[in-house]
Amino acid sequence: MLNRYLLTLAAFLIASSCFAQKVLQSVTIKQNGCKGTCPMYNITINKDGSVIYEGKRYCDSIGTYKMNIGSKNAKAILIKLEKNKILSLPDSYPMKIADLPSFSYQVNTKTKEKSIIRANYGPKFLSTTKKDVEALIKKYKWIKQDVS
């Protein structure tokens, strides 16, 4: 009986540690530019709720800004990506039309980094998550960071 209990406990601990390694720690959504005036920026959301926005060109806000959306909001975004199995998606999707703006994802676990290039041609949840993130961060105040 004790051996069976120990075996079950060991299996549970191994399974838990494997799952814990796959928990997303952060996500970066990169809005890529085009040959024209398409906005180009990065939004990084960390599990603790901290967010970094980097406006590169043709954006309302150019430069680096920080804010905090709270860990609850951040974890909800990361869990949505995990539930949709973002780590098992292809690393890139083929470009269908040249020079259209595209976006990419970069997700990080404690042990792995994964990028998805041209995510706008991937599963719909990638586009809807991006729109949800953009809508969410508009509700918060950005703090401009000085570049030293």
Residue pairs with C-beta under 8 A, 6 or more apart in sequence:
20 110
21 109
21 110
21 111
21 112
22 82
22 87
22 109
22 112
23 78
23 82
23 109
23 110
24 47
24 78
24 81
24 82
24 86
24 107
24 108
24 109
25 46
25 47
25 78
25 108
25 109
25 110
26 44
26 45
26 46
26 47
26 78
26 107
26 108
27 44
27 45
27 77
27 78
27 81
27 105
27 106
27 107
27 108
28 42
28 43
28 44
28 45
28 105
28 106
28 107
29 42
29 43
29 103
29 104
29 105
29 129
29 130
29 133
30 41
30 42
30 103
30 104
30 105
30 106
31 38
31 39
31 40
31 41
31 42
31 101
31 103
32 38
32 40
32 101
32 102
32 103
32 104
33 39
33 40
33 56
33 57
33 58
33 101
34 99
34 100
34 101
35 99
36 99
37 58
38 58
38 101
39 55
39 57
39 58
39 59
39 101
40 55
40 56
40 57
40 58
40 59
41 53
41 54
41 55
41 56
41 59
42 52
42 53
42 54
42 56
43 51
43 52
43 53
43 54
43 133
43 134
43 137
44 51
44 52
44 53
44 54
45 51
45 69
45 74
45 77
45 78
45 133
46 74
47 71
47 74
47 75
47 78
48 71
48 74
49 68
49 69
49 70
49 71
49 72
49 73
49 74
50 66
50 67
50 68
50 74
51 66
51 67
51 68
51 69
51 74
51 137
51 140
52 64
52 65
52 66
53 61
53 64
53 65
53 66
53 67
53 137
53 142
54 63
54 64
54 65
55 61
55 62
55 63
55 64
55 65
56 62
61 142
63 144
63 145
63 147
64 144
64 145
64 147
65 142
65 143
65 144
65 145
66 142
66 143
66 145
67 137
67 140
67 141
67 142
67 143
68 140
69 136
69 137
69 140
73 136
77 129
77 132
77 133
77 136
80 125
80 129
81 107
81 125
81 129
84 123
84 125
86 105
86 107
86 114
86 116
86 126
87 107
87 109
87 112
87 114
89 116
89 122
89 123
90 116
90 122
91 114
91 115
91 116
91 117
92 116
92 117
92 118
93 116
93 117
93 118
93 119
93 120
93 121
93 122
94 118
94 121
95 102
95 118
95 121
96 121
102 117
102 118
102 119
102 120
102 121
103 118
103 119
103 120
103 130
104 115
104 116
104 117
104 118
104 119
105 114
105 115
105 116
105 119
105 126
106 113
106 114
106 115
106 116
107 113
107 114
107 116
108 114
116 122
116 126
119 126
119 127
119 130
120 126
120 127
